[in-house]
Amino acid sequence: MLYDPAGLAKFDALMRSGQIQQVYAAGDTRIYQIPRETGAPTPALLTTSLAVRAPALAAEQGQLATPIYLLPALNDYAWNRLADSQPVAVLLWLLGCYALLALGLPPALLVFGRAADAGYAWAG
């Protein structure tokens, strides 16, 4: 709980007196509304004489639980075994480029199909 129970008790007292209405409650979350009917009592001013302390956030540990300088060293391509062989890596890179070209060709033909080169220059 983030707030002092004595301070939160004022909301229950205002609700019992009809000055506010609870419109939502789930777990520790509550939302109140000031009624707008004519003849409803004017809501009291919510003040407190208690010491106010800001809620403290939990200390964040960061993304790594272990400092980087304590992690084991890896070789350059430990995350990608296909890159261990340079010819295989180049071949996969070329295949990826040709796949992107194949994806760009149909829209280019639709848009630039009447051009002199039929849109082939815009496909890549």
C-alpha positions in Angstrom: 0.0 0.0 0.0 1.4 3.4 -1.0 -0.7 5.7 1.2 -1.4 5.9 4.9 -4.6 4.0 5.9 -5.8 6.9 8.0 -5.7 9.2 5.0 -7.6 6.7 2.9 -10.3 6.4 5.6 -11.4 10.0 4.7 -12.7 8.7 1.3 -14.8 6.1 3.1 -16.3 8.7 5.4 -17.1 11.0 2.4 -18.7 8.0 0.6 -20.9 7.2 3.6 -22.0 10.8 3.9 -23.0 10.8 0.2 -20.5 13.5 -0.9 -18.7 11.1 -3.3 -19.6 7.9 -5.0 -17.3 4.9 -5.7 -17.5 4.1 -9.4 -14.8 1.5 -9.7 -13.0 -0.9 -7.4 -10.5 -3.6 -8.2 -7.9 -4.9 -5.7 -6.4 -1.8 -3.9 -7.6 0.6 -6.7 -10.6 2.7 -6.2 -12.1 5.5 -8.3 -14.6 8.0 -6.9 -16.9 10.5 -8.5 -18.5 13.7 -7.1 -22.3 13.4 -7.7 -23.8 16.1 -9.9 -27.4 16.0 -8.7 -29.1 19.1 -7.4 -29.4 19.2 -3.7 -26.3 17.0 -3.1 -24.1 18.2 -0.3 -21.0 20.1 -1.3 -17.9 17.9 -1.2 -15.6 18.5 1.7 -12.1 19.6 1.0 -9.7 16.6 1.2 -6.8 17.6 3.4 -4.6 15.8 5.9 -2.7 16.8 8.9 -0.6 13.6 8.7 3.0 13.6 7.5 3.0 13.1 3.8 5.7 10.8 2.4 6.1 10.2 -1.3 5.9 6.5 -2.4 9.3 4.9 -2.8 10.0 3.1 -6.0 11.6 -0.3 -5.9 15.3 -0.1 -6.9 15.8 -1.3 -10.4 18.5 -3.8 -11.0 19.0 -3.0 -14.6 18.9 -5.3 -17.6 21.9 -7.5 -16.7 22.1 -9.2 -13.4 25.9 -9.7 -13.9 28.2 -6.8 -14.8 29.5 -7.0 -18.4 33.1 -7.3 -17.3 32.3 -10.5 -15.5 30.5 -12.2 -18.5 32.5 -14.8 -20.4 34.2 -13.7 -23.7 32.7 -15.1 -26.9 34.2 -15.3 -30.4 32.9 -12.9 -33.0 30.1 -15.0 -34.5 29.0 -17.1 -31.5 25.4 -15.9 -32.0 25.2 -17.0 -35.7 26.8 -20.3 -36.6 26.0 -19.7 -40.3 28.5 -16.9 -40.3 31.4 -19.1 -39.3 31.9 -19.9 -42.9 32.5 -16.7 -45.0 31.3 -18.2 -48.3 28.1 -19.4 -46.7 27.5 -16.0 -45.1 28.0 -14.2 -48.5 25.7 -16.6 -50.2 23.0 -16.1 -47.6 23.4 -12.3 -47.9 23.0 -12.5 -51.7 19.9 -14.7 -51.3 18.4 -12.2 -48.9 19.0 -9.4 -51.4 17.4 -11.4 -54.2 14.4 -12.2 -52.0 13.9 -8.5 -51.3 14.2 -7.8 -55.1 11.6 -10.4 -55.8 9.2 -8.8 -53.2 9.7 -5.4 -54.8 9.2 -6.4 -58.4 5.4 -7.0 -58.4 4.5 -3.6 -56.9 7.0 -1.9 -59.2 5.4 -3.5 -62.2 2.0 -2.4 -61.1 3.1 1.2 -60.5 5.6 1.6 -63.3 4.5 -1.0 -65.8 3.9 1.4 -68.6 7.4 2.9 -68.3 10.1 2.1 -70.9 11.9 -0.4 -68.6 8.6 -1.7 -67.2 9.6 -0.8 -63.7 12.6 -3.0 -63.3 14.8 -0.1 -62.2 12.4 0.6 -59.3 12.1 -3.0 -58.1 15.4 -2.9 -56.2 
